[in-house]
C-alpha cells in the first residue's frame, strides 16, 4: 500500500459534494504516487459519482498537501480557524475545492 484516498460525507441531490481526505505512507512520499492517485479519485468523484464539488481541508503548514491539491487544480476558498481537533488541539485549516467544471477544464488543458 502506498497511500489512501477517502471520499466522505458524500451528498447527492442539490449539494452533490464530498470531502476528500488522503495520506501517503512515509516510504513512498514524494515519488508522484499521490499525484497519480489524485487523478484517479477525482475521475471517480466527477464521472462515476457525478459530484459537482470536492473539498479538502488542509493545515496551513502542510506544504506537500497544498502542493498536491494546487497541482490537481483545486482553488483555495478560505480559512477555517480551529477547524479540526488533531492530537488534542484544535487546528486551523485552509479550505480547498474543485468543481466538476474545473476538473473538466484541467483535463482538457493536459491533452
C-alpha positions as CSV (number, residue, x, y, z in Angstrom):
1,X,0.0,0.0,0.0
2,X,1.3,3.4,-1.0
3,X,-1.3,5.7,0.5
4,X,-5.0,6.3,1.0
5,X,-7.7,8.5,-0.5
6,X,-11.1,8.8,1.2
7,X,-14.3,10.5,0.0
8,X,-16.6,11.1,2.9
9,X,-19.9,12.9,3.6
10,X,-20.9,12.2,0.0
11,X,-24.1,14.2,-0.7
12,X,-26.3,13.9,-3.7
13,X,-29.4,15.9,-4.6
14,X,-28.9,19.6,-4.6
15,X,-25.4,19.6,-3.0
16,X,-23.6,16.8,-4.9
17,X,-20.4,17.1,-3.0
18,X,-17.9,15.3,-0.8
19,X,-14.9,15.8,1.4
20,X,-11.6,14.4,0.3
21,X,-9.0,13.1,2.7
22,X,-5.7,11.4,1.9
23,X,-2.3,10.5,3.1
24,X,0.9,8.8,1.7
25,X,2.8,6.2,3.6
26,X,6.2,7.6,4.5
27,X,8.4,5.3,2.4
28,X,6.6,6.3,-0.7
29,X,6.1,10.1,-0.1
30,X,7.5,12.4,-2.7
31,X,7.5,9.9,-5.6
32,X,4.5,11.1,-7.5
33,X,2.1,8.3,-6.5
34,X,-0.3,10.6,-4.7
35,X,-0.5,12.8,-7.8
36,X,-1.5,9.8,-9.9
37,X,-3.9,8.7,-7.2
38,X,-5.4,12.1,-7.0
39,X,-6.3,12.0,-10.7
40,X,-8.0,8.6,-10.2
41,X,-10.1,9.7,-7.2
42,X,-11.2,12.9,-9.0
43,X,-12.2,10.9,-12.0
44,X,-14.2,8.6,-9.8
45,X,-15.8,11.5,-7.9
46,X,-16.8,13.5,-11.0
47,X,-17.5,10.8,-13.6
48,X,-18.8,7.8,-11.5
49,X,-20.4,9.6,-8.6
50,X,-21.3,12.6,-10.7
51,X,-20.4,15.1,-8.0
52,X,-20.4,18.8,-8.5
53,X,-17.8,19.7,-5.8
54,X,-14.9,18.0,-3.9
55,X,-13.5,19.8,-0.9
56,X,-10.3,19.2,1.1
57,X,-9.3,20.9,4.3
58,X,-5.6,21.2,4.9
59,X,-3.5,22.5,7.8
60,X,-1.6,25.6,6.5
61,X,1.9,24.2,7.3
62,X,1.3,21.1,5.2
63,X,3.1,22.3,2.1
64,X,3.1,18.9,0.4
65,X,-0.6,18.5,0.7
66,X,-1.3,22.0,-0.5
67,X,1.0,21.4,-3.5
68,X,-0.9,18.2,-4.3
69,X,-4.3,19.9,-4.4
70,X,-3.0,23.0,-6.1
71,X,-1.3,20.8,-8.8
72,X,-4.5,18.9,-9.3
73,X,-6.4,22.2,-10.0
74,X,-8.1,22.9,-6.6
75,X,-8.7,26.5,-5.6
76,X,-8.2,27.9,-2.2
77,X,-11.6,29.2,-1.0
78,X,-10.9,30.2,2.6
79,X,-9.6,29.7,6.0
80,X,-11.3,27.9,8.9
81,X,-10.0,28.7,12.4
82,X,-9.8,25.9,14.9
83,X,-11.5,23.6,12.3
84,X,-10.5,20.1,13.4
85,X,-9.1,18.6,16.7
86,X,-5.9,16.8,16.0
87,X,-3.6,15.5,18.7
88,X,-5.8,17.0,21.3
89,X,-5.6,20.5,19.9
90,X,-7.9,22.5,17.6
91,X,-6.1,23.2,14.3
92,X,-6.7,25.8,11.7
93,X,-7.2,24.6,8.1
94,X,-7.3,26.1,4.6
95,X,-10.4,25.1,2.5
96,X,-9.5,24.0,-1.0
97,X,-12.2,22.8,-3.5
98,X,-12.6,21.7,-7.1
99,X,-15.8,21.9,-9.1
100,X,-16.7,19.4,-11.8
101,X,-16.1,22.1,-14.5
102,X,-12.6,22.9,-13.1
103,X,-11.8,19.2,-13.4
104,X,-13.1,19.0,-17.0
105,X,-11.1,22.1,-17.9
106,X,-7.9,20.8,-16.3
107,X,-8.2,17.5,-18.2
108,X,-8.8,19.4,-21.5
109,X,-5.7,21.6,-21.0
110,X,-3.5,18.5,-20.4
111,X,-4.4,16.9,-23.7
